[in-house]
Amino acid sequence: MNAYLLGALFFVIAIVGFVLQNDTQVTVQFITWISSPISLAVVVLISASVGALITFLLDSYRAFKTGQKLRNLINQNRKYEKEIQALTGSKPSPKSKEEV
């Protein structure tokens, strides 16, 4: 996690340095849309913000799916432990930290 934050901080510093050095006016063309002249710094900031938002949304989806899979595996493990207890007649094992 610290390496991720350090990388993000480095990226932000690089973007700020780029923005401060590039204040020229540019025209953005996207498919058939053409913008009026706008500062290159604004274009870079908007692009970086949209990229960060897309990355956040994709990572949130991945984290949700991972959590869902973990819950399913924990429930499956509990079911198998109950089956083992029923077959062997042993006492239930103490709860592990992962189940909490």
Secondary structure by P-SEA (a helix, b strand, c coil): caaaaaaaaaaaaaaaaaaaaccbbbbbbccccccccccaaaaaaaaaaaaaaaaaaaaaaaaaaaaaaaaaaaaaaaaaaaaaaaaacccccccccccc
